[in-house]
Structure formats: C-alpha cells, structure tokens
C-alpha cells in the first residue's frame, strides 16, 4: 500500500474518532468519495492500525444506528414524494 493512502486512512480515522463524524461528513471534509472513506476506515485501517480501526468502527456503528434520526431519505425517490405533497 502506498504511503499517502496509509496517511490518509489514519488522518480520516482520527477525524472521525475526534468529531464523531459520519462517513458523508468525512468524505466532504477530505474531498473524497464516501466509498473511499469507508474502504480506508474499514479495510485498510485494520492492517495499518488495528486499535484505531476498532475505535472508528465503534463510531461508524453508532452513526449507522442513528441514521434514521438524522433525516436522510430512505430511498432516492422519496424526497420527490415529499416535495409534491406540499
């Protein structure tokens, strides 16, 4: 694995642990895709820093449990249903 990828994964993980950020928020902050954030934090980090990977996993699990509270739509077309009801 290239050094910059390892550095990025650790930096993203630190940000998520410190701020309790979601994958979406981390992706926006670092200017990368949600898929890259997820892969860095779930797969790559296990090899680089297993202890940090466990901490990030805890935050991501809490965020996943709370996502229904955050107000995101359940499926892509749902927001259009709400827009036409008004």
Order of alpha helices (4+ residues) and beta strands (2+ residues): alpha-alpha-alpha-alpha-alpha-alpha
